[in-house]
Amino acid sequence: MAAAILLSCGVWTLLRSDGITGAGAAELRLRWAKTAEQRFLEAKGDKPDSSLATQPATSARGEWPGFRGHDRDGAVRGLRIDTDWDASPPELLWRRPLGPGASSFAVGNGLLYTQEQVGDDEAVTCYALDTGALLWMHRDKARFWDSHVGPGPRATPTLSEGRVYALGATGILNALDAADGTVLWSRNAASDTGTTVPDWGFAGSPLAVGDLVVVAVSGTLAAYDRATGEPRWFGPAGSGGYSSPHPLTIDGESQVLLLSSSGLTSVAPRDGRVLWEHSWPGGDRIVQPAAVREGGLLVPDGNGFSLRHIAVARGGGKWGVAERWESTRLKPYFNDFVVHERHAFGFDGSILACIDIKDGSRKWKGGRYGHGQLLLLADQDLLLVLSERGELVTVAATPDRFEEVARHPGIEGKTWNHPALAGDILLARNGEEAAAFRLALEAE
């Protein structure tokens, strides 16, 4: 017995954990094996490639201003792709190593922007969309690590009017010139709000609204002047969370919403004044709320246990919030869900599911893609899924039944980062690499 125990302990000394999967399983590697980050640094992946940088752009088009697209709802409109991937598979344009991080992409003017860890520096990086060439890199002395994700930034840059706004995992907020990375201003949102860096780092992506840029730091909103970086307002004080500020217009009034451990709060972007609140304490909320066509919002529980439909309306000069239903048939936790027509589609744990917005009843559940992420091609009734293992999959966004349409190899390794779609170019990344694929368009 003693020998068996010693042998078992000896085996564990040969292994290390490189984080966990969405199901909570440890990702074990041999202790002496190089990490993806070490290989990236040894290959000097943080050095601009002048030979690639001088290549002319081919057909870069389309924009993706930041986290989950134009309205932060994961929806793409005005695009229809060829779904016969046997005849017209996604075309790999480029593949390159990246520093670790959970960021996605912002895209504009043939350039793409993301965030990654480069040794002891947290970096905002700019690449050519068509070639993957590194064009510039802004670095700050900061390094964040947690046992779930590993090292690196969590948020996604926001691209607006020639500027890139990026929030690091420890609270550094930069406004950079999109063309060359020049620092226009920099703040520390954690210091400004007196907020302690949470367990998983600051993960909320900046929101550009009017003449402000708004960030969320552990459930608290902070608004800065976009031109100067001067603080404009803070609050209300939150109680933790990793969700991003969410733009929405209700009854003709522009609002900024934030999910936190205490529930959902709406503020006026001009001055941060609270408009309304929906109290629902519990858990560190990570995903975004979603507006529905019939009115109201879908709000996820912070523990991945349920989803609520609430109605928000203004009457007699006051805002009112009413709960319509709560359902356990779709339980998003840190993975996307999208709204299409009268249904919501998303990850119920590690399996895709569809529910009816009318009452929260489930229409179907199927497709095991791990804890991945997805986009909605609204004009085509199609989900574009990036699985937890980096596969590209299309699934019908219809309530009739689960139907996988096509599947194609994408990237390698655990993939929790959100995909991005700029025109016909699909971008995927994780903590090890990034790749760009051109999707064939549907014949007219």
BADRENPA-81309 format. One record per atom (N, C-alpha, C): x, y, z. Coordinates in steps of 0.02 Angstrom, whole numbers, plus 50000, padded with zeros to 5 digits. Example, Ala and Ser with C-alpha at 12.3 -4.5 7.8 and 13.67 -1.06 7.14 Angstrom:
# residues 2
506604971650390;506154977550390;506604983550390;506424988850354;506844994750357;506455000250394;
//
This chain:
# residues 444
500424994050000;500005000050000;500435006350000;500955006350043;501405012150047;501755013349981;501955007849948;502295008449884;501825011449831;501195009349833;500705011949785;500605019349795;500565021449858;500465028549873;501065032649849;501665030049863;502265033649841;502305034149765;502115028549731;502125028649658;501635033749631;501035033949661;500525038749639;500775045849649;501065047249707;501325053949719;501875055749671;502285050649654;502835051949608;502585053849539;502035050549517;501745052249451;501515059449450;501185061749504;500925068549506;501475073749506;502065071949532;502615076749530;502865077849459;502685073449413;502905074149343;502435078649302;501875080549332;501365084149295;501255091049323;500985095449281;500765102049302;500075103349272;499705107949301;499055109749274;499115116249235;498865116249173;498845122249132;498135125149129;497795124949186;497115127549190;496615121849189;495975123649178;495445118649178;495015119549116;494635114249100;494145114649047;493505117749074;493025119049030;492395121749052;492025117049098;492175110449092;491855105549136;492215104849202;492765108549211;493125108449274;493685103449278;493845100049222;494385095149222;495055098749213;495565096449250;496225099549244;496535097849176;496865102749147;497245101649085;497965100249105;498155093949106;498805091849132;499325091349077;499925093549093;500495093049047;501095090449086;501575087549051;502195085649084;502525091949112;502785091449172;503035097349207;503595100849169;504005097049133;504575100149098;504405102449027;503795100949004;503605103048936;503535110648934;503755113648881;503705120848873;502975122948866;502795128548896;502125131248888;502065134548820;501445135648799;501335139248736;501635146248740;501605149348799;501895156048807;502645155948798;502985150848826;503705150348818;503895149348745;503515145148710;503665144148638;503555150448599;503025154248616;502885160548583;503455165548592;503715166048653;504255170748666;504905168548634;505045162048634;505655159548602;505635160648527;505045160348498;504975161448426;504945168848408;505005173048460;504975180348451;504335182448415;503785179448439;503135181048409;502905188148424;503275191548469;503085198448486;503465203548445;503845201248394;504235205848352;503875206848285;503795213148263;503475214448198;503835210848142;503465207948097;503745204348039;503715209147980;504275212247966;504295217347914;504145214547845;504335208247833;504215205447767;503475204547753;503095202547806;502375201947797;502025208647800;502295213147842;501975219547851;501965223747787;502435222447742;502465226347681;502035223447625;501755217547636;501325214747585;500685218747581;500455220147520;499825224047514;499225219947536;498725223447561;498095220047579;497765217447516;497415211847522;497095208947464;496365211247459;495955208847503;495255210947499;494955211947569;495345215047612;495105216247680;494495220647678;493975218347710;493365222347712;492955220247773;492505224447792;492085222847849;492375225647914;491935226947960;492145229548025;491835225348081;492175225448137;491945222048198;492215226248255;491815230948282;492095236148326;492315233748395;492165227548412;492375225248478;491985219248501;491925218648567;491645212748599;490945211048572;490885205248541;490255202448515;489925206848462;490325211048428;490065214448369;489765221248382;489375223648335;489135230648335;488695232248394;488255227648414;487785228948469;487915224448529;488485221348531;488675216748585;488155211148593;487855209148538;487345203948541;487545197648502;488155197548474;488385191648438;488045190548371;487675195548347;487285194648285;487635198048226;487615194648169;487895197248106;487315197848057;487255203648026;486725204647978;487015206847911;486655205447857;486895207347790;487415202547762;487455196447788;487945191547764;487625184747760;487725181347703;487495174447694;488085170547666;488245165047699;488825161047679;488615154547645;489075151647607;488965145047577;489045139947633;488535136047647;488565131247702;488795124347680;488945123447616;489205117047593;489965117147601;490195115347660;490915115747674;491305109847645;490955104847617;491305099647579;491545102447513;491115106347481;491295109247416;491675115847424;491495119847475;491805126447484;491985127447558;492515124047581;492695124547651;492995131347668;492995133247732;493335139447751;494055139347728;494285144847698;494965145347672;495415148447725;495925144847744;496405147447793;496825152947761;496775159047787;497185164547762;497855164847797;497845163747863;498465163747901;498345160747970;498885158648001;498885156048068;499525158248102;499485160548164;500085162848198;500025161848273;500595160948308;500565160548381;500415167348411;500085167248469;499945173348507;500155172248580;500245177748615;500325177248687;499665175548719;499665172748779;499045170548811;498585176248828;497945174648835;497435179648852;496755177148829;496225179948858;495535177848842;495195182948797;495555187748769;495265192948728;495015190348661;494555194048631;494345192848562;494655198448520;494315200348465;494595205148418;494135211148406;494445216648389;494105222348357;494425223148288;494025224748238;494275225048169;494015231248134;494465234648097;494265240348056;494825242448011;494665244847950;495155247447903;495705242447887;495525236047882;496025230947864;496495229147920;496355231347982;496785229848039;496365226448093;496685222248133;496345219148189;496745220248252;496385220648308;496685222348372;496465217248424;496935215348468;496775210848522;497235212448580;497195208448634;497625209348692;497925202648710;498545202748735;498895196548751;499445197948802;499675192648833;500225193148881;500875191748845;501365196148856;502035195248826;502535195548883;502675189748912;503135189648969;502845193449028;503215198349051;502985202449108;502555208249086;502415208749022;502035214448996;501345212248971;500855216548985;500185215848956;500185220048893;499955217148837;500035220548773;499375221348737;499305227048703;498785228148653;499135227648586;498895223248542;499255221848480;498825223248419;499145225148364;498815226548301;499125222248246;498705218748209;498925214348155;498565216248090;498885214548034;498565215347969;498045209847961;497435211747942;496895207047936;497035201647883;497315203547827;497405198947772;498005194347779;498515196447816;499135192547820;499305190047890;499025193047941;499205191348009;499855194448031;500125199047993;500765202248012;500665206748072;501125206248121;501115210748179;501365217548157;500955222748167;501115229448144;501365233848202;501025233448259;501265237048317;501025233748381;501365235348436;501205232548501;501315237848554;500805238948595;500885243348654;500935238948716;501425240248759;501545235948817;501515239948882;501225236848933;501215239449002;501505234149048;501875236349099;502145231749148;501575229249193;501295223549176;500755220649215;500695213349194;500555209049242;500445202049227;499925199349276;499405196349247;498875193449288;498835186049271;498685181949322;498615174749312;498075172149358;497685167349334;497245163549378;497255156249357;497025151949400;497085144749389;496595142149337;496085146049320;495595143849271;495835145149199;496005151449186;496165153649119;496925153549107;497315155149159;498035155949150;498205163349149;498765165149117;498975172149116;498635176149060;498655182749068;498455187049013;497835191149024;497725196148980;497125200348984;496495196348970;495935198848994;495295195448984;494825199248937;494865205848936;494395209948898;494595210348824;494135213048784;494245214048712;494295221448697;494765223548655;494815230748638;494185233048602;494065239648606;493515242848571;493805247948522;493585247548460;493825252048407;493285257148391;493465263648396;492975268848382;493315275248361;493125277848302;493365284248277;494115284948280;494455279748255;495185279948248;495565278848312;495215276648365;495535275248429;495375268148451;495855265248488;495765258748518;495755259748594;495225257348626;495165257648699;495245250548725;495685249648774;495825243048799;495905243148874;495565238448908;495605237748981;495975231348997;496515232049037;496905226249056;496615222749117;496885216849131;496615212649185;496725215649254;497205220349261;497325223549326;497035230549330;496695232849277;496355239249279;496645244749237;497195243449201;497495248649158;497045249749098;496835255949089;496405257949032;496795262548986;496895260348925;497265264248875;496825266548819;496955272648796;496685275148733;497265275948685;497255272148630;497825271948584;497605274048514;498075277048478;497955278648408;497925272048369;497375270948333;497285264548299;497795263348244;498085268648217;498555267748161;499235265448184;499485268148240;500175266548259;500265264748333;499725264748372;499785262748442;500015268248489;500075274348465;500285279848509;499795280548567;500065281348627;499635282148686;499345289248687;498685289748686;498355296148689;498195298048761;498005293248801;497945294148873;497905287248906;498035287048970;498015280749007;497785282149079;497365277649105;497125278049174;497175271149206;497095270949271;497015264549306;496315264649338;495855260949307;495165261049330;495095257949399;495535253249417;495505250349483;495675255549536;496215259349524;496405264649571;495885270149574;495625271949516;495135277449513;494505275849554;494315269449555;493695267549590;493825264349658;494465263549676;494625260249739;494405252949740;494455249649681;494215242749674;494795237849676;494725232449712;495215227149714;495135222649653;495695220649624;495675216149566;495345209649587;494805207549553;494445201449573;494835195149555;494555189449576;494905183049569;495105181549497;494675183249448;494805181649379;495025187749338;495195193149372;495415199149337;494835203149309;494985209249289;494465213449256;494355210749185;493735209249170;493575205949106;493095209949063;492815215449088;492335219249049;492665223348994;492405222848934;492675226448877;492415233648876;492835238548859;492615245548859;492035246748810;491605251548828;491045253448786;491125260848767;491165262448703;491185269348679;490465271548667;490245276748703;489565279148697;489575286748703;489335290148651;489365297448650;490075299848655;490215304448701;490895306948710;491245303548769;490995297548787;491265293948844;491525287148824;491975284448863;492145277348862;492005274748932;491595269448935;491365266848999;491645259849009;491905258549069;492165251949085;491835249449148;491855242849157;491595239649218;492185236549255;492235238249319;492765235449361;492435232049421;492365225449415;492085221349468;491395223849490;490965225149441;490275227049455;490155234449464;490685238549457;490625245849463;490785249049396;490375253749374;490495257249311;490945263349322;491375264649273;491795270649273;491785273649204;491625280049199;491565283449135;492105288849129;492435289049071;492975293649058;492825297648994;493085303748992;493045307848932;493455304548878;493145303248820;493505299648767;494105303548740;494065310148741;494595314148713;495185314948760;495045315748825;495575317448872;495735312048924;495265307448935;495355302348986;495165304749056;494915310949061;494715313449127;494085309649152;494075307749215;493485304349242;492865308949238;492305306049218;491685309849214;491195307649269;491135301249281;490725298849336;490915291649354;490765289749415;490875282949440;490235280449472;490145273849469;489595270849506;489025268749461;488505266049492;488455264749564;488925259249586;489085259049650;489535253949676;489225247049667;489605242649636;489355235949622;489595230949674;489425224649662;489605219449710;489955213649676;490335215049624;490705209849590;490385207849525;490795205049481;490545202749416;491055203849362;490955200549305;491435200649250;491105202549183;490485204649185;490125206549125;490365213349100;490205214949038;490405221249006;489825226149005;489955232649006;489425237648996;489045236148931;488385236748933;487975234648877;487535240448854;487585242448789;487175248048765;486475245748745;485985249848761;485305248148743;484875254448743;484375254648700;483885260048700;483205257048717;482885259548770;482225257248791;481755263248794;481185262648761;480705268148758;481035274648736;481495274048687;481825279948659;482385282848700;482545279848757;483075282648800;483695278148799;484265281248782;484895277748781;485105275848852;485335269648860;485515267148926;486155262948922;486485262248979;487045257648987;486855252749042;486845246349025;486655241149072;487285237549097;487245235049158;487785231049185;487505225549229;487705219349213;487555213649256;488105212949308;487905212149371;488395211049425;488115205849472;488475204549526;488245199549574;487595201449607;487415207749606;486785209949637;486195209849589;486315209049524;485775208949475;485935213349415;485435216749388;485505220849328;485345228149345;485795232549324;485715239749336;485755243449270;485315248449262;485325252849204;485485259949226;485935263249190;486105270249206;486055274549144;485975280949155;485995285749100;486725287049083;486925286049020;487635286849003;487905293949014;487475298849011;487705305749018;488025307149086;487705304549140;487935306249207;487965300349255;487805294349232;487835288449276;487255287749323;486735291849314;486155291449358;485785284849347;485605281549403;485255275149398;484545276349373;484365272649320;483695273049291;483235267749322;483485261649324;483105256249354;483565250549372;483315246049415;483705240349437;483255234149440;483575228449428;483235222049439;483675218049487;483455217449549;483845213949600;483795206449590;484365203149585;484405195949579;485085193749604;485195193849669;485855192449697;486075185249683;486745184449676;487015177749670;487485176949612;488095174849627;488575172949576;488915178749542;489465177249509;489835182249472;489625182049399;489165186449380;488895186249312;489445188149262;489445184449206;489985185149157;489715187149089;489155184149067;488905185448999;488475191748998;488235193448939;487845199548928;487095198248932;486695203248952;485975202748945;485795203148871;485185201248854;484985201348783;484285204248777;484205209048730;483545211948716;483165207148671;482505207048680;482075202848638;481585207348599;481385205048541;480985209048496;480305210848526;480035206348566;479375207448595;479395212348653;479985214648671;480065219148727;480365215448787;480765219048825;481065216048884;481755213348871;482015209748920;482705207348919;482735200248945;483235196548921;483415190148950;484025191248994;483985188949056;484505190149105;484735183549134;485385181849127;485625175449154;485785175849228;485685170349262;485885169649331;486645169449335;486925171649391;487655171849397;487985165249410;487585160049425;487875153449439;487765148449383;487455150649328;487305146049274;486735141349290;486255143649331;485695139449351;485055140749312;484965146949286;484335148649254;484395154949213;483845156649180;483795162649138;483115165849152;483105172549158;482475176149170;482295180549111;481655181249100;481385186149053;481055191649094;481315197749089;481005203349125;480735208449075;480225211949095;479925217349055;480125223949087;480355228649045;480555235249069;480155240449031;479835244949067;479425250149034;479405256349079;479255261949047;479205268249083;478485270549081;478235272449140;477555274949145;477495279949201;477165285549188;477095290749239;477755293649260;478235293749213;478895296649229;479345292149268;479135285749280;479545281149318;479655274649278;480215271549291;480365265149259;480095259549304;479825254449271;479585248649307;479875242249277;480005237349319;480285230949298;479845225349325;479655220649282;479245215049303;479535208649276;479535203449316;479775196949294;479215193249257;479375190749197;478875186949159;478935179449171;479555176949169;479655169849185;480385168649202;480505162949233;481185160549246;481215153349223;481745151649185;481795145049155;482475141849170;482475135449181;483095131649188;483255127749124;482915129349070;482995125549007;483565128248964;483815134248981;484425136948950;484785140749005;485395138449021;485745141049080;486445143349061;486505149049026;487165151449008;487555153649069;488205152049070;488635154049126;489185158749102;489665156149063;490155160649034;490185159848958;489695156448929;489665155348857;489075159148827;489135160748764;488665165048730;487955162148726;487475166648723;486815164848696;486595170748653;486175169348602;485945174348556;485185173748550;484875179248529;484155179448519;484015180148444;483565175848419;483395176048348;482655174648341;482305179448307;481585179048300;481275178448370;480945173048385;480605172348449;480925166848492;481575165748481;481915160448518;482615162648539;482865159448590;483545160548613;483935154048603;484555154848578;484995149148565;485645150248604;485895145048635;486525145948671;486745139548704;487285140248743;487575134548777;487235133448845;486925127648851;486655125348915;487185120648944;487645123548984;488235119749002;488675118848941;488785112648920;489205111248862;488805108948801;488135109548805;487705107248750;487275113048725;487215113748660;486795118948632;486055117548649;485685123048656;484965122348669;484595128248639;483945127248627;483505132348601;482895132648646;482695138848666;482095139648706;481625144748673;480995144248690;480475148848666;480465154948713;480515160948684;480525166948725;479845168248758;479325165448730;478655166548757;478595163948829;478875158148842;478785155148909;479405151748936;479965151748899;480575148548924;480595141148914;480105138248878;480105131048867;480645129148816;480925123248824;481455121048779;481165118048716;481465119948659;481265117248595;481715111348575;482365112048588;482825106448577;483475107448616;483835102048622;484495102148652;484925096948617;485515098948594;485935094148557;486575097448534;487065093348518;487705095948494;488185097248551;488665092848559;489145093448614;489785096748588;489855103148602;490425106948578;490845109748636;490785106448694;491135109048752;490855115848771;491225119648810;491015126348830;491295131348780;490995131448720;491225135648666;490865142348664;490925145748607;490595152148596;490255151948527;489825156848514;489465156548450;489275163548425;489125163948361;488855169848328;488205167848293;487805172848278;487175171848241;487215175348174;487125171648120;487035174548053;486285175348043;486035181248062;485315182248069;484935181548003;485235183747948;484895183547883;484825176347857;485205171747887;485235164947861;484975159747910;484725161947968;484495157148019;485045152048033;485645154648050;486215150248057;486645152348116;486855147448156;487335148548210;488025146548185;488525150648201;489215149148186;489565147948253;489735141748266;489995139648331;490745138748328;491085141248379;491795139748390;491825135448452;491975129048444;491945124448500;492505125548549;492455122548607;492965123348659;493635120548636;493635115948589;494255113148561;494455116548496;494125121948477;494335125948420;494045123948353;493555119448352;493235117648288;492745123048266;492665123648200;492165128048171;491555123848151;490965125948173;490365122048161;489795126748144;489375124748097;488755128548084;488155124148104;487665127548135;487065124148161;486455128448141;485925125148120;485315128748101;485025132348162;484885138948154;484575142848207;483825142948197;483525137048202;482805136248194;482555132148254;481925133148273;481665129748333;481425122548320;481405120348257;481105113848242;481485108048273;482145108048264;482555102548289;483285104748286;483705101248323;484425102448318;484685099548252;485055103648215;485325101348151;486025104448141;486535100248145;487205102448127;487275102448051;487505108148024;487535108847952;488225107047925;488755109547957;489435108247932;489935108947990;490525106047978;491055106248029;491735106547993;492205110348024;492865111147992;493385112348047;493995109648039;494525110948088;494675118448092;494805120848152;494945127948162;495625129048192;495645129848258;496275130848293;496355125348345;496965124948374;497125119748422;497125122448493;496885118348541;496925120248611;496265122848638;496245123448704;495635125848738;495465132848713;494835133748691;494625139948660;494005142648695;494115147748736;493555151248768;493455158148738;493905160448696;493855167148667;493285167448617;492955173348614;492415174248567;492685174848495;492355171748447;492535172848377;492315179848354;492595182048298;492405188448268;492325187448193;491885191248163;491745190548091;491735197448059;492245198848018;492295205147983;492195203947909;491615205747883;491455203947814;491435196447808;491825193647762;491835186447753;492425183147788;492775186847831;493355184047865;493185182547938;493245176047955;493115173648022;493775173248060;493785176248120;494385176348161;494265172148223;494755167848239;494715163748298;495385163948334;495365163848400;495985163548439;495855160348507;496395158448539;496375156248608;497015158748642;497245155348694;497835157648728;498485155448696;498445152248637;499035149748604;499135152348533;498585152948495;498655154848425;498035158448401;498105161448342;497545164648308;497545162448235;496955162548205;496905160748134;496345164648102;496415165848037;495905169347998;495685164847941;495035164347931;494745160247879;494285164447836;494345163747770;493865166947725;493295162047712;492675164347724;492085160247713;491795161647645;491685156447606;491375157347540;490665159947549;490475164647507;489815167647512;489305163547473;488685163947494;488145160447460;488055163347390;487975159047342;487875161247273;487225164947267;487235170547229;486625174547220;486185171647165;
//
